[in-house]
């Protein structure tokens, strides 16, 4: 494995007693990007004395976190919010070795199968039916872990592989694949939750969709009744169609709940940093 001269210089400065030097090392590693971090990590596993490996790996872990938070901040400040990118950045904070190419290939492959059966000549109802058939039957996404206790059923990158997740993570992937096939399905948010809705080109709601019943269509009156059963009063002022940033926030809130519940403080602190970047608005 070939390590360039600058990276070797960076490694030699990592243990400098001057904090300003160590901070400069971290900033330079951040600017060089993830490939340098991967190279750096492989290097220290073979070339650094055993007594220093753990310390150096911890340093790399902190740099990776800063890189991802910086990328997430850029994502949030950009005008073009691609849902798949936002969800991946949050996932990678928890699962640092998640493979981005594999993640996007998985989404692209699923979307290609769905799109092959859809067409502009079909009605919206027909295309929704095709989408739901593929999502729940052919691909086989399934709601499990209703009490949100397992990381495998929560982290989007893993749920895409297993096809099994808790109700919130499955809902998020429903939106994710809808984006990938070009369907205008968005979250209608209300205090304490959200429901997918299909909108027209003017932003008006055409259909309400029930994730828990295979994406079946229902009417507004059913939503009002459902919220009433949950102890929530439907008020038009409190109900709003949100953009994809809301879905990234919902995902972060979901992870926050999981890690606060299972006592994993390190992951919990990472997600709190994500939530601070997202602002004060909450959806769950």
Secondary structure, DSSP 8 states (H G I E B T S, - for coil): ----HHHHHHHHHTT-S-HHHHHHHHHHHHHH-HHHHHHHHHHHHHHS-HHHHHHHHHHHHHHHHHHHHHHHHHHHHSS---HHHHHHHHHHHHSTT--HHHHHHHHHHHHHHHHTT--TTS-HHHHHHHHHHIIIIIS--EE--TT---GGGT-HHHHHHH-EE-HHHHHHHHHHHHHHHT--EEEEEETTEEEEEEE-TTS-EEEEEEGGGTTEEE-HHHHHHHHHHTT----GGG-EE--HHHHHHHHHHHHHHHHHHHT-HHHHHHHHHHHHHH-S----
